[in-house]
Amino acid sequence: MFSCAESAIAILAVLRSDQSKRMIHLATLLEYCSKNTSELFHKCISTDVFVDGFLFALGRIRGKMKVKTKLEAKET
């Protein structure tokens, strides 16, 4: 079983990858974990390093659409 800090590090490693399909699934996982975990997980993912990596991944351009646009399109 992973600790909250280890989970945040593993999620950040995937965010740094260049595969938009994995990142879309990761965003879904982050949403699920944020809703169903403790305050400790929120503290781990609210660090500057994690947030900067997440925002960079959302702004990355892949093909015709940005990842952020793909995530928004999944909602509709």
C-alpha positions as CSV (number, residue, x, y, z in Angstrom):
1,M,0.0,0.0,0.0
2,F,1.3,3.5,-0.9
3,S,1.4,6.4,1.5
4,C,-0.1,9.7,0.4
5,A,3.3,11.2,-0.3
6,E,4.3,8.1,-2.4
7,S,1.1,8.3,-4.3
8,A,1.6,12.0,-5.1
9,I,5.1,11.3,-6.3
10,A,3.9,8.5,-8.6
11,I,1.1,10.7,-10.0
12,L,3.6,13.5,-10.7
13,A,5.8,11.0,-12.6
14,V,2.9,10.1,-14.9
15,L,2.1,13.8,-15.3
16,R,5.6,14.4,-16.6
17,S,5.2,11.6,-19.2
18,D,4.0,12.5,-22.7
19,Q,1.0,10.3,-23.1
20,S,-2.3,12.2,-23.1
21,K,-4.4,9.0,-22.7
22,R,-2.6,8.2,-19.4
23,M,-3.0,11.8,-18.3
24,I,-6.7,11.8,-18.9
25,H,-7.1,8.6,-16.8
26,L,-4.8,10.2,-14.2
27,A,-7.0,13.3,-13.9
28,T,-10.0,11.0,-13.3
29,L,-8.0,9.2,-10.6
30,L,-7.0,12.5,-9.0
31,E,-10.6,13.6,-8.9
32,Y,-11.6,10.3,-7.3
33,C,-8.8,10.4,-4.7
34,S,-9.5,14.0,-3.9
35,K,-13.1,13.2,-3.1
36,N,-12.4,10.0,-1.1
37,T,-9.1,10.5,0.8
38,S,-7.9,12.3,3.8
39,E,-6.5,15.8,4.3
40,L,-3.0,14.3,4.2
41,F,-3.5,13.5,0.5
42,H,-4.6,17.0,-0.2
43,K,-1.5,18.4,1.5
44,C,0.7,16.1,-0.6
45,I,-0.9,17.3,-3.9
46,S,-1.0,20.9,-3.0
47,T,2.8,21.4,-3.0
48,D,4.3,23.8,-5.5
49,V,6.1,21.1,-7.3
50,F,3.0,19.0,-7.8
51,V,0.8,21.9,-8.8
52,D,3.4,23.3,-11.2
53,G,3.7,19.9,-12.8
54,F,0.0,19.5,-13.1
55,L,-0.5,22.9,-14.7
56,F,2.4,22.3,-17.1
57,A,0.8,19.0,-18.2
58,L,-2.6,20.7,-18.8
59,G,-1.0,23.3,-20.9
60,R,1.1,20.9,-23.0
61,I,0.0,20.7,-26.6
62,R,-0.7,17.3,-28.1
63,G,-1.9,17.2,-31.7
64,K,-4.7,19.6,-32.5
65,M,-6.0,20.0,-28.9
66,K,-4.4,20.8,-25.6
67,V,-4.8,18.2,-22.8
68,K,-7.0,20.7,-20.9
69,T,-9.4,20.9,-23.8
70,K,-9.5,17.1,-24.0
71,L,-10.4,16.8,-20.3
72,E,-13.1,19.4,-20.7
73,A,-14.5,17.6,-23.7
74,K,-14.8,14.4,-21.6
75,E,-17.2,16.1,-19.2
76,T,-19.8,16.8,-21.9
